[in-house]
Amino acid sequence: MGGSHLGNAGIFLITTLFGMYTLAVMLRFLLQIVRADFYNPVSQFIVKVTNPPLRPLRRVIPGVGGIDMAAVVLMLVLKFVELFIVGLLMGYTFNVIGLAAQSLVELLRLTVDVFFYSILIQVILSWVSPGGYNPVVSLLYSLNEPILRPARRLLPPVHGFDLSPVIAMIFLQLVNLVVIASISDLAQSLLRLSG
């Protein structure tokens, strides 16, 4: 019984640490894509935290079409290692292709979650402190605008109420339920976990 508690604590610690660092790399990747303010204090913190593994990786993995492929590879490796360690602790056996596919699915889910929750936080902050400058709010606007802009074109503000966050969040949930769930089914069939 005590061993299972220790195992659960180990799994929690591994998923938390790997999850937080993968999130940091994901935020750096997404903020680069949307060309967010590099000198924003939050951006600088993310850059400082993620530079140690990314600098050497960039020497061997060049960017492609403005996409930081070193960050993509780092995220995939982090997620792969996390799933592998957790699987070992849980007594699973699996194949490498299935684990790589599941790693990709988890990163796609994380991407959708980042946008969903950042839009939610942006909406809440706009109610709590409208008009006030905050480095976090500035980054949220930069991050979410590429998704909110098309939603705003689809449903322009009504009597001063901007409903684009609702449209964007519904769209993101649909992506999760339809697209990512389908890819996840394929990944699970490749994974062949056995306890």
Backbone as CSV, one residue per row, in Angstrom:
resi,resn,N_x,N_y,N_z,CA_x,CA_y,CA_z,C_x,C_y,C_z
1,MET,0.839,-1.208,0.000,0.000,0.000,0.000,0.867,1.248,0.000
2,GLY,1.902,1.265,0.915,2.807,2.412,0.984,3.560,2.608,-0.314
3,GLY,3.913,1.449,-0.982,4.623,1.518,-2.258,3.795,2.198,-3.331
4,SER,2.469,1.917,-3.352,1.605,2.526,-4.366,1.468,4.027,-4.128
5,HIS,1.447,4.442,-2.834,1.394,5.873,-2.527,2.662,6.567,-3.004
6,LEU,3.789,5.887,-2.808,5.067,6.439,-3.247,5.098,6.524,-4.772
7,GLY,4.579,5.482,-5.422,4.501,5.484,-6.891,3.620,6.604,-7.408
8,ASN,2.464,6.804,-6.759,1.557,7.892,-7.145,2.215,9.257,-6.969
9,ALA,2.963,9.406,-5.867,3.669,10.668,-5.609,4.731,10.894,-6.683
10,GLY,5.418,9.813,-7.062,6.438,9.906,-8.116,5.831,10.308,-9.449
11,ILE,4.699,9.686,-9.782,4.011,10.017,-11.038,3.546,11.467,-11.024
12,PHE,2.978,11.897,-9.896,2.535,13.282,-9.763,3.700,14.249,-9.969
13,LEU,4.833,13.949,-9.317,6.002,14.825,-9.408,6.527,14.886,-10.837
14,ILE,6.623,13.743,-11.487,7.139,13.689,-12.861,6.217,14.449,-13.816
15,THR,4.904,14.175,-13.740,3.970,14.847,-14.652,3.928,16.354,-14.393
16,THR,4.068,16.757,-13.125,4.046,18.187,-12.800,5.282,18.888,-13.344
17,LEU,6.460,18.329,-13.055,7.708,18.970,-13.487,7.830,18.987,-15.009
18,PHE,7.584,17.848,-15.636,7.654,17.790,-17.101,6.576,18.681,-17.722
19,GLY,5.377,18.652,-17.118,4.267,19.454,-17.639,4.558,20.938,-17.593
20,MET,5.125,21.411,-16.476,5.432,22.833,-16.339,6.496,23.269,-17.339
21,TYR,7.519,22.427,-17.512,8.593,22.817,-18.440,8.113,22.742,-19.893
22,THR,7.328,21.716,-20.204,6.768,21.616,-21.563,5.880,22.818,-21.852
23,LEU,5.103,23.250,-20.864,4.258,24.436,-21.015,5.101,25.674,-21.286
24,ALA,6.219,25.810,-20.585,7.111,26.965,-20.797,7.642,26.977,-22.227
25,VAL,8.068,25.806,-22.722,8.580,25.708,-24.102,7.445,25.995,-25.093
26,MET,6.250,25.475,-24.806,5.083,25.715,-25.660,4.761,27.207,-25.737
27,LEU,4.766,27.881,-24.588,4.488,29.324,-24.571,5.533,30.084,-25.373
28,ARG,6.790,29.707,-25.217,7.848,30.370,-26.000,7.608,30.177,-27.492
29,PHE,7.285,28.950,-27.879,7.026,28.618,-29.279,5.856,29.440,-29.832
30,LEU,4.749,29.462,-29.096,3.552,30.182,-29.554,3.765,31.693,-29.569
31,LEU,4.453,32.217,-28.566,4.706,33.664,-28.510,5.622,34.092,-29.647
32,GLN,6.548,33.200,-30.071,7.387,33.505,-31.237,6.538,33.546,-32.506
33,ILE,5.617,32.603,-32.629,4.778,32.532,-33.834,3.916,33.787,-33.977
34,VAL,3.344,34.255,-32.865,2.463,35.440,-32.930,3.252,36.747,-32.845
35,ARG,4.587,36.623,-32.751,5.479,37.786,-32.668,5.124,38.702,-31.495
36,ALA,4.962,38.084,-30.341,4.667,38.843,-29.119,5.909,39.637,-28.712
37,ASP,5.714,40.612,-27.844,6.789,41.486,-27.380,7.874,40.666,-26.676
38,PHE,9.042,40.601,-27.317,10.166,39.831,-26.790,10.674,40.421,-25.472
39,TYR,10.540,41.730,-25.318,11.085,42.420,-24.138,10.099,42.488,-22.971
40,ASN,8.915,41.928,-23.156,7.959,41.825,-22.065,8.610,41.005,-20.940
41,PRO,8.469,41.415,-19.668,9.109,40.670,-18.569,8.731,39.190,-18.529
42,VAL,7.490,38.869,-18.860,7.060,37.460,-18.870,7.775,36.713,-19.995
43,SER,7.867,37.344,-21.174,8.596,36.743,-22.301,10.044,36.495,-21.922
44,GLN,10.664,37.486,-21.285,12.070,37.361,-20.885,12.270,36.212,-19.902
45,PHE,11.324,36.043,-18.972,11.403,34.931,-18.019,11.321,33.592,-18.756
46,ILE,10.367,33.477,-19.687,10.194,32.224,-20.445,11.447,31.927,-21.269
47,VAL,12.012,32.961,-21.891,13.231,32.788,-22.693,14.376,32.292,-21.808
48,LYS,14.538,32.922,-20.645,15.622,32.558,-19.729,15.487,31.113,-19.255
49,VAL,14.272,30.690,-18.967,14.026,29.339,-18.458,14.239,28.280,-19.544
50,THR,13.892,28.612,-20.784,13.929,27.608,-21.854,15.217,27.651,-22.686
51,ASN,16.051,28.667,-22.499,17.280,28.776,-23.280,18.269,27.624,-23.115
52,PRO,18.504,27.112,-21.872,19.541,26.078,-21.713,19.429,24.887,-22.670
53,PRO,18.252,24.255,-22.840,18.214,23.153,-23.814,18.041,23.619,-25.263
54,LEU,17.415,24.796,-25.458,17.120,25.229,-26.829,18.352,25.739,-27.576
55,ARG,19.256,26.407,-26.876,20.453,26.939,-27.547,21.249,25.853,-28.261
56,PRO,21.647,24.776,-27.546,22.393,23.720,-28.255,21.560,23.008,-29.319
57,LEU,20.261,22.835,-29.048,19.401,22.168,-30.036,19.330,22.943,-31.342
58,ARG,19.309,24.270,-31.244,19.199,25.102,-32.450,20.423,24.985,-33.349
59,ARG,21.546,24.569,-32.771,22.760,24.390,-33.582,22.617,23.214,-34.536
60,VAL,21.808,22.231,-34.127,21.647,21.032,-34.967,20.276,20.955,-35.642
61,ILE,19.291,21.693,-35.108,17.940,21.667,-35.694,17.571,23.089,-36.119
62,PRO,17.692,23.396,-37.413,17.371,24.751,-37.869,15.861,24.994,-37.918
63,GLY,15.482,26.259,-37.898,14.080,26.635,-38.059,13.626,26.388,-39.492
64,VAL,12.341,26.179,-39.682,11.778,25.954,-41.020,10.610,26.911,-41.221
65,GLY,10.742,27.818,-42.168,9.663,28.756,-42.495,9.219,29.592,-41.308
66,GLY,10.178,30.011,-40.494,9.844,30.842,-39.341,9.358,30.051,-38.137
67,ILE,9.347,28.729,-38.252,8.911,27.875,-37.132,10.142,27.343,-36.412
68,ASP,10.167,27.504,-35.104,11.284,27.063,-34.271,11.202,25.544,-34.093
69,MET,11.840,24.812,-35.013,11.773,23.350,-34.987,12.482,22.759,-33.774
70,ALA,13.487,23.476,-33.256,14.170,22.999,-32.040,13.185,22.941,-30.876
71,ALA,12.312,23.945,-30.768,11.295,23.960,-29.705,10.303,22.818,-29.897
72,VAL,9.908,22.560,-31.147,8.969,21.461,-31.432,9.592,20.131,-31.025
73,VAL,10.846,19.909,-31.418,11.536,18.659,-31.071,11.682,18.536,-29.559
74,LEU,12.055,19.643,-28.899,12.209,19.614,-27.443,10.892,19.248,-26.759
75,MET,9.780,19.839,-27.212,8.476,19.512,-26.620,8.130,18.042,-26.817
76,LEU,8.379,17.525,-28.026,8.093,16.114,-28.306,8.940,15.193,-27.425
77,VAL,10.223,15.534,-27.281,11.126,14.712,-26.458,10.689,14.751,-24.989
78,LEU,10.366,15.950,-24.488,9.915,16.074,-23.100,8.666,15.240,-22.843
79,LYS,7.694,15.333,-23.743,6.440,14.589,-23.571,6.683,13.092,-23.696
80,PHE,7.539,12.695,-24.644,7.869,11.279,-24.843,8.506,10.706,-23.580
81,VAL,9.509,11.416,-23.039,10.211,10.949,-21.840,9.252,10.886,-20.650
82,GLU,8.394,11.907,-20.521,7.405,11.916,-19.434,6.498,10.688,-19.509
83,LEU,5.920,10.434,-20.699,5.023,9.285,-20.864,5.750,7.964,-20.644
84,PHE,7.002,7.905,-21.088,7.802,6.690,-20.936,8.054,6.391,-19.461
85,ILE,8.485,7.415,-18.693,8.776,7.213,-17.262,7.500,6.843,-16.501
86,VAL,6.413,7.575,-16.787,5.139,7.281,-16.112,4.676,5.864,-16.457
87,GLY,4.824,5.484,-17.723,4.466,4.127,-18.148,5.272,3.065,-17.428
88,LEU,6.574,3.308,-17.272,7.423,2.359,-16.542,6.980,2.228,-15.091
89,LEU,6.690,3.371,-14.457,6.253,3.355,-13.057,4.920,2.630,-12.888
90,MET,4.087,2.678,-13.935,2.782,2.017,-13.863,2.839,0.572,-14.359
91,GLY,4.020,0.153,-14.831,4.190,-1.233,-15.263,3.714,-1.520,-16.671
92,TYR,3.607,-0.479,-17.505,3.161,-0.679,-18.886,4.339,-1.028,-19.795
93,THR,4.006,-1.714,-20.891,4.970,-1.887,-21.982,4.326,-1.291,-23.225
94,PHE,5.142,-0.699,-24.088,4.584,-0.032,-25.263,5.622,0.034,-26.367
95,ASN,5.161,0.357,-27.573,6.109,0.505,-28.676,6.437,1.984,-28.883
96,VAL,7.571,2.232,-29.481,8.102,3.588,-29.652,7.207,4.431,-30.554
97,ILE,6.690,3.848,-31.634,5.847,4.600,-32.576,4.560,5.042,-31.883
98,GLY,3.954,4.144,-31.137,2.729,4.488,-30.412,2.964,5.569,-29.378
99,LEU,4.102,5.479,-28.684,4.437,6.467,-27.663,4.705,7.835,-28.304
100,ALA,5.364,7.832,-29.458,5.618,9.086,-30.185,4.299,9.697,-30.649
101,ALA,3.378,8.856,-31.141,2.068,9.343,-31.590,1.281,9.928,-30.416
102,GLN,1.335,9.249,-29.258,0.634,9.745,-28.074,1.254,11.056,-27.582
103,SER,2.573,11.181,-27.717,3.258,12.425,-27.340,2.750,13.583,-28.187
104,LEU,2.593,13.339,-29.486,2.081,14.371,-30.398,0.660,14.770,-30.018
105,VAL,-0.171,13.777,-29.703,-1.561,14.045,-29.286,-1.584,14.917,-28.031
106,GLU,-0.745,14.581,-27.055,-0.693,15.342,-25.808,-0.266,16.791,-26.064
107,LEU,0.648,16.987,-26.994,1.086,18.357,-27.327,-0.016,19.132,-28.046
108,LEU,-0.769,18.469,-28.910,-1.899,19.123,-29.574,-2.947,19.540,-28.554
109,ARG,-3.211,18.645,-27.593,-4.159,18.971,-26.507,-3.670,20.165,-25.702
110,LEU,-2.371,20.177,-25.409,-1.787,21.276,-24.638,-1.931,22.589,-25.393
111,THR,-1.722,22.552,-26.704,-1.855,23.764,-27.522,-3.271,24.324,-27.426
112,VAL,-4.255,23.448,-27.591,-5.655,23.879,-27.496,-5.956,24.413,-26.099
113,ASP,-5.451,23.708,-25.075,-5.674,24.152,-23.692,-5.053,25.522,-23.422
114,VAL,-3.853,25.744,-23.962,-3.186,27.044,-23.777,-4.065,28.158,-24.327
115,PHE,-4.583,27.977,-25.538,-5.436,29.018,-26.135,-6.756,29.155,-25.379
116,PHE,-7.364,28.031,-25.019,-8.656,28.070,-24.330,-8.537,28.834,-23.011
117,TYR,-7.565,28.431,-22.188,-7.449,29.053,-20.864,-6.879,30.474,-20.929
118,SER,-6.040,30.749,-21.926,-5.528,32.121,-22.043,-6.642,33.075,-22.469
119,ILE,-7.566,32.598,-23.319,-8.727,33.426,-23.686,-9.614,33.631,-22.463
120,LEU,-9.837,32.569,-21.706,-10.656,32.666,-20.489,-10.049,33.657,-19.492
121,ILE,-8.734,33.557,-19.274,-8.053,34.476,-18.354,-8.130,35.911,-18.867
122,GLN,-7.955,36.071,-20.190,-8.037,37.417,-20.794,-9.411,38.040,-20.553
123,VAL,-10.466,37.244,-20.717,-11.836,37.729,-20.501,-12.032,38.132,-19.038
124,ILE,-11.595,37.270,-18.120,-11.747,37.567,-16.690,-10.984,38.830,-16.315
125,LEU,-9.744,38.955,-16.799,-8.948,40.147,-16.492,-9.562,41.410,-17.082
126,SER,-10.234,41.279,-18.236,-10.871,42.457,-18.845,-12.060,42.933,-18.005
127,TRP,-12.665,42.000,-17.247,-13.751,42.393,-16.345,-13.199,43.004,-15.058
128,VAL,-12.119,42.376,-14.537,-11.563,42.786,-13.248,-10.854,44.137,-13.336
129,SER,-9.963,44.283,-14.318,-9.240,45.554,-14.447,-9.209,46.009,-15.903
130,PRO,-10.334,46.514,-16.401,-10.379,46.952,-17.800,-9.503,48.188,-18.015
131,GLY,-8.752,48.155,-19.111,-7.961,49.327,-19.485,-6.616,49.450,-18.809
132,GLY,-6.368,48.697,-17.731,-5.088,48.791,-17.027,-4.012,47.990,-17.735
133,TYR,-2.765,48.515,-17.752,-1.675,47.769,-18.401,-1.096,46.758,-17.430
134,ASN,-0.861,45.575,-17.960,-0.234,44.501,-17.213,0.546,43.680,-18.233
135,PRO,1.819,43.319,-17.921,2.606,42.551,-18.904,1.951,41.240,-19.303
136,VAL,1.255,40.597,-18.357,0.575,39.328,-18.664,-0.569,39.570,-19.649
137,VAL,-1.364,40.612,-19.391,-2.501,40.939,-20.267,-2.009,41.257,-21.669
138,SER,-0.909,41.991,-21.745,-0.329,42.351,-23.047,0.025,41.100,-23.849
139,LEU,0.640,40.123,-23.177,1.002,38.875,-23.864,-0.231,38.071,-24.249
140,LEU,-1.237,38.057,-23.368,-2.473,37.336,-23.677,-3.129,37.891,-24.933
141,TYR,-3.159,39.216,-25.053,-3.741,39.831,-26.248,-2.950,39.434,-27.493
142,SER,-1.630,39.463,-27.405,-0.792,39.070,-28.551,-1.034,37.617,-28.934
143,LEU,-1.124,36.760,-27.920,-1.292,35.328,-28.155,-2.657,35.007,-28.764
144,ASN,-3.704,35.639,-28.236,-5.068,35.263,-28.607,-5.619,35.981,-29.837
145,GLU,-5.048,37.108,-30.203,-5.601,37.889,-31.309,-5.728,37.108,-32.620
146,PRO,-4.737,36.261,-32.997,-4.901,35.489,-34.243,-6.129,34.571,-34.246
147,ILE,-6.613,34.170,-33.055,-7.811,33.335,-32.972,-9.061,34.199,-32.821
148,LEU,-8.950,35.275,-32.043,-10.112,36.123,-31.783,-10.496,36.979,-32.998
149,ARG,-9.512,37.371,-33.805,-9.796,38.229,-34.971,-10.778,37.574,-35.946
150,PRO,-10.534,36.303,-36.380,-11.514,35.660,-37.272,-12.879,35.481,-36.608
151,ALA,-12.869,35.197,-35.291,-14.138,35.028,-34.557,-14.894,36.357,-34.524
152,ARG,-14.162,37.467,-34.419,-14.777,38.800,-34.396,-15.378,39.145,-35.760
153,ARG,-14.718,38.661,-36.823,-15.264,38.890,-38.178,-16.555,38.101,-38.357
154,LEU,-16.570,36.902,-37.784,-17.748,36.031,-37.874,-18.906,36.614,-37.086
155,LEU,-18.617,37.138,-35.886,-19.649,37.721,-35.031,-19.130,39.050,-34.468
156,PRO,-19.402,40.151,-35.184,-18.925,41.462,-34.708,-19.546,41.817,-33.360
157,PRO,-18.890,42.731,-32.602,-19.443,43.145,-31.301,-20.894,43.613,-31.417
158,VAL,-21.720,43.203,-30.457,-23.136,43.555,-30.423,-23.365,44.499,-29.243
159,HIS,-23.772,45.745,-29.537,-24.014,46.760,-28.501,-22.837,46.872,-27.523
160,GLY,-21.621,46.826,-28.084,-20.420,46.966,-27.252,-19.935,45.684,-26.603
161,PHE,-20.669,44.590,-26.757,-20.255,43.302,-26.182,-19.505,42.485,-27.230
162,ASP,-18.262,42.164,-26.928,-17.440,41.350,-27.831,-17.636,39.882,-27.485
163,LEU,-18.338,39.171,-28.366,-18.625,37.752,-28.123,-17.626,36.818,-28.801
164,SER,-16.578,37.409,-29.409,-15.589,36.578,-30.109,-14.917,35.550,-29.190
165,PRO,-14.649,35.860,-27.894,-14.063,34.819,-27.035,-14.954,33.581,-26.906
166,VAL,-16.281,33.772,-26.872,-17.206,32.639,-26.765,-17.103,31.770,-28.019
167,ILE,-17.109,32.424,-29.193,-16.989,31.696,-30.472,-15.665,30.932,-30.509
168,ALA,-14.578,31.612,-30.129,-13.246,30.993,-30.169,-13.171,29.795,-29.221
169,MET,-13.743,29.927,-28.025,-13.686,28.837,-27.054,-14.535,27.643,-27.486
170,ILE,-15.662,27.904,-28.120,-16.492,26.814,-28.664,-15.716,26.087,-29.770
171,PHE,-15.085,26.870,-30.645,-14.284,26.302,-31.742,-13.156,25.416,-31.190
172,LEU,-12.445,25.922,-30.165,-11.337,25.161,-29.574,-11.826,23.856,-28.948
173,GLN,-12.993,23.899,-28.292,-13.551,22.675,-27.713,-13.933,21.680,-28.806
174,LEU,-14.463,22.185,-29.918,-14.802,21.304,-31.040,-13.548,20.657,-31.635
175,VAL,-12.476,21.434,-31.738,-11.197,20.885,-32.220,-10.755,19.752,-31.296
176,ASN,-10.893,19.966,-29.999,-10.522,18.948,-29.009,-11.373,17.691,-29.157
177,LEU,-12.696,17.894,-29.294,-13.630,16.769,-29.315,-13.632,15.991,-30.629
178,VAL,-13.364,16.676,-31.729,-13.449,16.015,-33.037,-12.059,15.669,-33.583
179,VAL,-11.220,16.681,-33.789,-9.931,16.467,-34.463,-8.955,15.718,-33.559
180,ILE,-8.704,16.274,-32.370,-7.691,15.675,-31.498,-8.158,14.316,-30.969
181,ALA,-9.449,14.168,-30.709,-9.967,12.863,-30.252,-9.759,11.792,-31.327
182,SER,-9.930,12.165,-32.599,-9.721,11.204,-33.695,-8.253,10.802,-33.791
183,ILE,-7.358,11.797,-33.666,-5.923,11.510,-33.704,-5.537,10.662,-32.488
184,SER,-6.163,10.950,-31.354,-5.890,10.190,-30.123,-6.291,8.727,-30.274
185,ASP,-7.433,8.475,-30.928,-7.866,7.091,-31.172,-6.828,6.334,-31.989
186,LEU,-6.283,7.008,-33.005,-5.248,6.402,-33.843,-3.994,6.130,-33.015
187,ALA,-3.599,7.109,-32.197,-2.417,6.952,-31.351,-2.592,5.806,-30.369
188,GLN,-3.800,5.686,-29.782,-4.059,4.605,-28.820,-3.964,3.242,-29.490
189,SER,-4.405,3.168,-30.733,-4.310,1.882,-31.443,-2.852,1.530,-31.723
190,LEU,-1.991,2.558,-31.894,-0.574,2.307,-32.103,0.150,2.000,-30.795
191,LEU,-0.355,2.559,-29.718,0.333,2.492,-28.430,0.388,1.072,-27.854
192,ARG,-0.754,0.365,-27.906,-0.863,-1.020,-27.403,-0.273,-1.151,-26.004
193,LEU,-0.849,-0.403,-25.070,-0.413,-0.503,-23.688,-0.836,-1.850,-23.111
194,SER,0.019,-2.409,-22.303,-0.355,-3.634,-21.582,0.122,-3.517,-20.143
195,GLY,-0.788,-3.721,-19.202,-0.463,-3.541,-17.789,0.144,-4.785,-17.191
